Amino acid sequence: MSLPYMMVFTLLMTEMITFIFLILPLPFNWRRGIINFLSKSPFMAHIQYVMKIVFIFVFILFVDSLNRVIKVEDVVNDNDHHHHNPHAETSMAARRFYAQRNMYLTGFTLFLSLILNRTFFMILDLMKSEEKMEIVKKQAAQQSKEYERVLESETKLKKELKDMQENAASHESLKQDLENLKKQANQQQLEYLRMADENTALEKKLKGTKSESRKDI
């Protein structure tokens, strides 16, 4: 295997290891830290830029290997119509094998790079959604506590209002009792004045009777 295709094979192995690492069931905090580092680190941004250039060369190798496969197939089909040469057939089979191997190697590397890129951004979106969900849960918990506090304050205010209404009713009852006492006092005063007037009239009448008795004597 030539050096370029050896590098492509190394890149393919690296992609496979990275993909397996991404789908491992890691703890949420670890996964979030790794994904945030990969998505926000300036060094990783530089690596991604370099990898884009590398994949351009891999794509060129894929096109070249595909072209070689097509040429080899044309030659094989052409040789099928001529006399068979065992040495030529062996050489042609080897050329076909290497051409197909290089095509599959570069093709799988490109295909896995697309899958890896899409998987990474799906995990990144999932992490962002989970972070938003955590924020929403915290806000919901705070709102629930605030609602409980408001409900408790409302219950307390209702109790205070009920106490005030009971106090007002008690004050109204005392006021009514006071009015009754005033009426009773007024009636007793009027009765006392009436009895005093009657007593005065009786005393005057008694004095007049005594005076007439003296005159008769």
C-alpha atoms as a printed R data frame, in Angstrom:
    type eleno elety resid chain resno        x       y       z
1   ATOM     1    CA   MET     A     1    0.000   0.000   0.000
2   ATOM     2    CA   SER     A     2    1.401   3.382  -0.996
3   ATOM     3    CA   LEU     A     3    1.965   6.169   1.507
4   ATOM     4    CA   PRO     A     4   -1.146   8.256   0.558
5   ATOM     5    CA   TYR     A     5   -3.451   5.271   0.972
6   ATOM     6    CA   MET     A     6   -1.682   4.271   4.175
7   ATOM     7    CA   MET     A     7   -2.471   7.774   5.494
8   ATOM     8    CA   VAL     A     8   -6.094   7.348   4.333
9   ATOM     9    CA   PHE     A     9   -6.286   4.008   6.170
10  ATOM    10    CA   THR     A    10   -4.909   5.683   9.333
11  ATOM    11    CA   LEU     A    11   -7.495   8.429   8.955
12  ATOM    12    CA   LEU     A    12  -10.236   5.798   8.596
13  ATOM    13    CA   MET     A    13   -9.126   4.054  11.801
14  ATOM    14    CA   THR     A    14   -9.045   7.410  13.590
15  ATOM    15    CA   GLU     A    15  -12.593   8.160  12.430
16  ATOM    16    CA   MET     A    16  -13.801   4.771  13.648
17  ATOM    17    CA   ILE     A    17  -12.232   5.266  17.081
18  ATOM    18    CA   THR     A    18  -13.690   8.784  17.328
19  ATOM    19    CA   PHE     A    19  -17.143   7.542  16.327
20  ATOM    20    CA   ILE     A    20  -17.025   4.756  18.939
21  ATOM    21    CA   PHE     A    21  -15.906   7.289  21.540
22  ATOM    22    CA   LEU     A    22  -18.820   9.598  20.678
23  ATOM    23    CA   ILE     A    23  -21.448   6.873  21.073
24  ATOM    24    CA   LEU     A    24  -20.075   5.547  24.369
25  ATOM    25    CA   PRO     A    25  -22.524   5.958  27.309
26  ATOM    26    CA   LEU     A    26  -20.415   8.523  29.147
27  ATOM    27    CA   PRO     A    27  -21.733  10.531  32.137
28  ATOM    28    CA   PHE     A    28  -23.591  13.676  31.157
29  ATOM    29    CA   ASN     A    29  -21.046  16.092  32.679
30  ATOM    30    CA   TRP     A    30  -18.116  14.340  30.973
31  ATOM    31    CA   ARG     A    31  -19.868  14.298  27.619
32  ATOM    32    CA   ARG     A    32  -20.848  17.959  27.949
33  ATOM    33    CA   GLY     A    33  -17.292  18.963  28.808
34  ATOM    34    CA   ILE     A    34  -15.828  17.018  25.869
35  ATOM    35    CA   ILE     A    35  -18.405  18.311  23.367
36  ATOM    36    CA   ASN     A    36  -17.978  21.906  24.573
37  ATOM    37    CA   PHE     A    37  -14.195  21.572  24.247
38  ATOM    38    CA   LEU     A    38  -14.470  20.144  20.732
39  ATOM    39    CA   SER     A    39  -16.948  22.793  19.593
40  ATOM    40    CA   LYS     A    40  -15.430  25.890  21.254
41  ATOM    41    CA   SER     A    41  -11.690  25.262  21.406
42  ATOM    42    CA   PRO     A    42   -9.628  27.392  18.955
43  ATOM    43    CA   PHE     A    43   -7.192  24.488  18.590
44  ATOM    44    CA   MET     A    44   -9.980  22.140  17.519
45  ATOM    45    CA   ALA     A    45  -11.225  24.783  15.082
46  ATOM    46    CA   HIS     A    46   -7.766  24.806  13.505
47  ATOM    47    CA   ILE     A    47   -7.757  20.997  13.388
48  ATOM    48    CA   GLN     A    48  -11.152  21.001  11.676
49  ATOM    49    CA   TYR     A    49   -9.852  23.440   9.077
50  ATOM    50    CA   VAL     A    50   -6.866  21.172   8.374
51  ATOM    51    CA   MET     A    51   -9.128  18.125   8.199
52  ATOM    52    CA   LYS     A    52  -11.292  19.820   5.569
53  ATOM    53    CA   ILE     A    53   -8.204  20.212   3.388
54  ATOM    54    CA   VAL     A    54   -7.241  16.578   4.053
55  ATOM    55    CA   PHE     A    55  -10.685  15.373   3.022
56  ATOM    56    CA   ILE     A    56  -10.405  17.345  -0.202
57  ATOM    57    CA   PHE     A    57   -7.283  15.307  -1.025
58  ATOM    58    CA   VAL     A    58   -9.089  12.114   0.024
59  ATOM    59    CA   PHE     A    59  -11.905  13.012  -2.345
60  ATOM    60    CA   ILE     A    60   -9.365  13.527  -5.130
61  ATOM    61    CA   LEU     A    61   -7.899  10.096  -4.353
62  ATOM    62    CA   PHE     A    62  -11.406   8.623  -4.415
63  ATOM    63    CA   VAL     A    63  -12.092  10.111  -7.843
64  ATOM    64    CA   ASP     A    64   -8.722   8.849  -9.063
65  ATOM    65    CA   SER     A    65   -9.302   5.343  -7.704
66  ATOM    66    CA   LEU     A    66  -12.794   5.295  -9.210
67  ATOM    67    CA   ASN     A    67  -11.336   6.299 -12.554
68  ATOM    68    CA   ARG     A    68   -8.744   3.509 -12.245
69  ATOM    69    CA   VAL     A    69  -11.479   0.965 -11.484
70  ATOM    70    CA   ILE     A    70  -13.407   2.040 -14.569
71  ATOM    71    CA   LYS     A    71  -10.264   1.779 -16.718
72  ATOM    72    CA   VAL     A    72   -9.380  -1.635 -15.310
73  ATOM    73    CA   GLU     A    73  -12.892  -2.897 -15.950
74  ATOM    74    CA   ASP     A    74  -12.696  -1.661 -19.526
75  ATOM    75    CA   VAL     A    75   -9.389  -3.457 -20.007
76  ATOM    76    CA   VAL     A    76  -10.776  -6.659 -18.453
77  ATOM    77    CA   ASN     A    77  -13.837  -6.551 -20.688
78  ATOM    78    CA   ASP     A    78  -11.593  -5.958 -23.697
79  ATOM    79    CA   ASN     A    79   -9.329  -8.877 -22.796
80  ATOM    80    CA   ASP     A    80  -12.300 -11.206 -22.490
81  ATOM    81    CA   HIS     A    81  -12.716 -11.005 -26.264
82  ATOM    82    CA   HIS     A    82   -9.058 -11.981 -26.954
83  ATOM    83    CA   HIS     A    83   -6.866 -14.947 -26.209
84  ATOM    84    CA   HIS     A    84   -6.415 -15.750 -22.532
85  ATOM    85    CA   ASN     A    85   -2.961 -15.169 -21.053
86  ATOM    86    CA   PRO     A    86   -2.592 -16.528 -17.494
87  ATOM    87    CA   HIS     A    87    0.138 -14.059 -16.570
88  ATOM    88    CA   ALA     A    88   -1.826 -11.118 -17.961
89  ATOM    89    CA   GLU     A    89   -5.006 -12.271 -16.206
90  ATOM    90    CA   THR     A    90   -3.171 -12.483 -12.872
91  ATOM    91    CA   SER     A    91   -1.710  -9.029 -13.340
92  ATOM    92    CA   MET     A    92   -5.075  -7.638 -14.359
93  ATOM    93    CA   ALA     A    93   -6.799  -9.258 -11.350
94  ATOM    94    CA   ALA     A    94   -4.212  -7.684  -9.062
95  ATOM    95    CA   ARG     A    95   -4.729  -4.290 -10.664
96  ATOM    96    CA   ARG     A    96   -8.482  -4.690 -10.270
97  ATOM    97    CA   PHE     A    97   -8.097  -5.684  -6.606
98  ATOM    98    CA   TYR     A    98   -5.852  -2.718  -5.763
99  ATOM    99    CA   ALA     A    99   -8.053  -0.288  -7.665
100 ATOM   100    CA   GLN     A   100  -11.205  -1.522  -5.934
101 ATOM   101    CA   ARG     A   101   -9.427  -1.591  -2.559
102 ATOM   102    CA   ASN     A   102   -8.339   2.024  -2.929
103 ATOM   103    CA   MET     A   103  -11.818   3.048  -4.084
104 ATOM   104    CA   TYR     A   104  -13.512   1.360  -1.112
105 ATOM   105    CA   LEU     A   105  -10.919   2.717   1.294
106 ATOM   106    CA   THR     A   106  -11.296   6.326   0.201
107 ATOM   107    CA   GLY     A   107  -15.074   5.979  -0.239
108 ATOM   108    CA   PHE     A   108  -15.606   4.569   3.259
109 ATOM   109    CA   THR     A   109  -13.341   7.256   4.691
110 ATOM   110    CA   LEU     A   110  -15.406  10.008   3.072
111 ATOM   111    CA   PHE     A   111  -18.696   8.356   4.012
112 ATOM   112    CA   LEU     A   112  -17.640   7.864   7.629
113 ATOM   113    CA   SER     A   113  -16.462  11.480   7.790
114 ATOM   114    CA   LEU     A   114  -19.967  12.620   6.822
115 ATOM   115    CA   ILE     A   115  -21.538  10.306   9.419
116 ATOM   116    CA   LEU     A   116  -19.056  11.447  12.058
117 ATOM   117    CA   ASN     A   117  -19.690  15.115  11.306
118 ATOM   118    CA   ARG     A   118  -23.484  14.640  11.414
119 ATOM   119    CA   THR     A   119  -23.299  12.580  14.617
120 ATOM   120    CA   PHE     A   120  -21.162  15.207  16.316
121 ATOM   121    CA   PHE     A   121  -23.602  18.022  15.521
122 ATOM   122    CA   MET     A   122  -26.584  15.866  16.525
123 ATOM   123    CA   ILE     A   123  -24.947  15.213  19.898
124 ATOM   124    CA   LEU     A   124  -24.139  18.923  20.183
125 ATOM   125    CA   ASP     A   125  -27.783  19.838  19.498
126 ATOM   126    CA   LEU     A   126  -28.887  17.206  22.007
127 ATOM   127    CA   MET     A   127  -26.565  18.640  24.659
128 ATOM   128    CA   LYS     A   128  -27.908  22.147  24.026
129 ATOM   129    CA   SER     A   129  -31.477  20.849  24.286
130 ATOM   130    CA   GLU     A   130  -30.670  19.103  27.564
131 ATOM   131    CA   GLU     A   131  -29.082  22.288  28.929
132 ATOM   132    CA   LYS     A   132  -32.176  24.275  27.923
133 ATOM   133    CA   MET     A   133  -34.327  21.624  29.577
134 ATOM   134    CA   GLU     A   134  -32.318  21.960  32.789
135 ATOM   135    CA   ILE     A   135  -32.831  25.734  32.699
136 ATOM   136    CA   VAL     A   136  -36.560  25.255  32.113
137 ATOM   137    CA   LYS     A   137  -36.739  22.770  35.008
138 ATOM   138    CA   LYS     A   138  -34.974  25.238  37.311
139 ATOM   139    CA   GLN     A   139  -37.327  28.032  36.226
140 ATOM   140    CA   ALA     A   140  -40.318  25.751  36.746
141 ATOM   141    CA   ALA     A   141  -39.049  24.833  40.234
142 ATOM   142    CA   GLN     A   142  -38.574  28.514  41.083
143 ATOM   143    CA   GLN     A   143  -42.032  29.371  39.768
144 ATOM   144    CA   SER     A   144  -43.492  26.484  41.776
145 ATOM   145    CA   LYS     A   145  -41.830  27.800  44.933
146 ATOM   146    CA   GLU     A   146  -43.062  31.310  44.137
147 ATOM   147    CA   TYR     A   147  -46.582  29.967  43.584
148 ATOM   148    CA   GLU     A   148  -46.460  28.126  46.899
149 ATOM   149    CA   ARG     A   149  -45.262  31.303  48.611
150 ATOM   150    CA   VAL     A   150  -48.081  33.336  47.018
151 ATOM   151    CA   LEU     A   151  -50.595  30.646  47.961
152 ATOM   152    CA   GLU     A   152  -49.325  30.664  51.530
153 ATOM   153    CA   SER     A   153  -49.556  34.469  51.638
154 ATOM   154    CA   GLU     A   154  -53.086  34.308  50.235
155 ATOM   155    CA   THR     A   155  -54.088  31.773  52.903
156 ATOM   156    CA   LYS     A   156  -52.575  33.977  55.599
157 ATOM   157    CA   LEU     A   157  -54.407  37.040  54.270
158 ATOM   158    CA   LYS     A   158  -57.688  35.127  54.170
159 ATOM   159    CA   LYS     A   159  -57.184  34.092  57.776
160 ATOM   160    CA   GLU     A   160  -56.410  37.665  58.796
161 ATOM   161    CA   LEU     A   161  -59.498  38.876  56.906
162 ATOM   162    CA   LYS     A   162  -61.633  36.295  58.664
163 ATOM   163    CA   ASP     A   163  -60.247  37.407  62.047
164 ATOM   164    CA   MET     A   164  -60.960  41.030  61.171
165 ATOM   165    CA   GLN     A   165  -64.505  40.125  60.143
166 ATOM   166    CA   GLU     A   166  -64.997  38.264  63.419
167 ATOM   167    CA   ASN     A   167  -63.620  41.256  65.335
168 ATOM   168    CA   ALA     A   168  -65.921  43.566  63.379
169 ATOM   169    CA   ALA     A   169  -68.883  41.316  64.145
170 ATOM   170    CA   SER     A   170  -67.886  41.327  67.821
171 ATOM   171    CA   HIS     A   171  -67.605  45.122  67.783
172 ATOM   172    CA   GLU     A   172  -71.008  45.328  66.113
173 ATOM   173    CA   SER     A   173  -72.465  43.128  68.838
174 ATOM   174    CA   LEU     A   174  -70.896  45.342  71.520
175 ATOM   175    CA   LYS     A   175  -72.263  48.417  69.780
176 ATOM   176    CA   GLN     A   176  -75.718  46.880  69.741
177 ATOM   177    CA   ASP     A   177  -75.433  46.035  73.429
178 ATOM   178    CA   LEU     A   178  -74.368  49.599  74.140
179 ATOM   179    CA   GLU     A   179  -77.358  50.948  72.235
180 ATOM   180    CA   ASN     A   180  -79.623  48.651  74.238
181 ATOM   181    CA   LEU     A   181  -78.048  49.884  77.465
182 ATOM   182    CA   LYS     A   182  -78.573  53.491  76.384
183 ATOM   183    CA   LYS     A   183  -82.220  52.775  75.609
184 ATOM   184    CA   GLN     A   184  -82.666  51.059  78.955
185 ATOM   185    CA   ALA     A   185  -80.978  53.995  80.730
186 ATOM   186    CA   ASN     A   186  -83.225  56.472  78.920
187 ATOM   187    CA   GLN     A   187  -86.301  54.459  79.816
188 ATOM   188    CA   GLN     A   188  -85.199  54.228  83.433
189 ATOM   189    CA   GLN     A   189  -84.545  57.972  83.471
190 ATOM   190    CA   LEU     A   190  -87.960  58.688  82.035
191 ATOM   191    CA   GLU     A   191  -89.521  56.321  84.532
192 ATOM   192    CA   TYR     A   192  -87.602  58.017  87.341
193 ATOM   193    CA   LEU     A   193  -88.789  61.455  86.213
194 ATOM   194    CA   ARG     A   194  -92.368  60.229  85.962
195 ATOM   195    CA   MET     A   195  -92.221  58.762  89.443
196 ATOM   196    CA   ALA     A   196  -90.608  61.976  90.762
197 ATOM   197    CA   ASP     A   197  -93.408  64.023  89.216
198 ATOM   198    CA   GLU     A   198  -96.001  61.718  90.719
199 ATOM   199    CA   ASN     A   199  -94.250  61.941  94.093
200 ATOM   200    CA   THR     A   200  -94.208  65.728  93.881
201 ATOM   201    CA   ALA     A   201  -97.880  65.788  92.967
202 ATOM   202    CA   LEU     A   202  -98.743  63.490  95.878
203 ATOM   203    CA   GLU     A   203  -96.744  65.645  98.290
204 ATOM   204    CA   LYS     A   204  -98.573  68.761  97.068
205 ATOM   205    CA   LYS     A   205 -101.881  66.993  97.388
206 ATOM   206    CA   LEU     A   206 -100.993  65.812 100.878
207 ATOM   207    CA   LYS     A   207 -100.009  69.333 101.957
208 ATOM   208    CA   GLY     A   208 -103.267  70.732 100.609
209 ATOM   209    CA   THR     A   209 -105.247  68.160 102.607
210 ATOM   210    CA   LYS     A   210 -103.428  69.064 105.798
211 ATOM   211    CA   SER     A   211 -104.122  72.801 105.289
212 ATOM   212    CA   GLU     A   212 -107.864  72.230 104.848
213 ATOM   213    CA   SER     A   213 -107.948  70.096 108.005
214 ATOM   214    CA   ARG     A   214 -106.404  72.935 110.048
215 ATOM   215    CA   LYS     A   215 -108.917  75.418 108.699
216 ATOM   216    CA   ASP     A   216 -111.805  73.226 109.738
217 ATOM   217    CA   ILE     A   217 -110.486  73.067 113.308
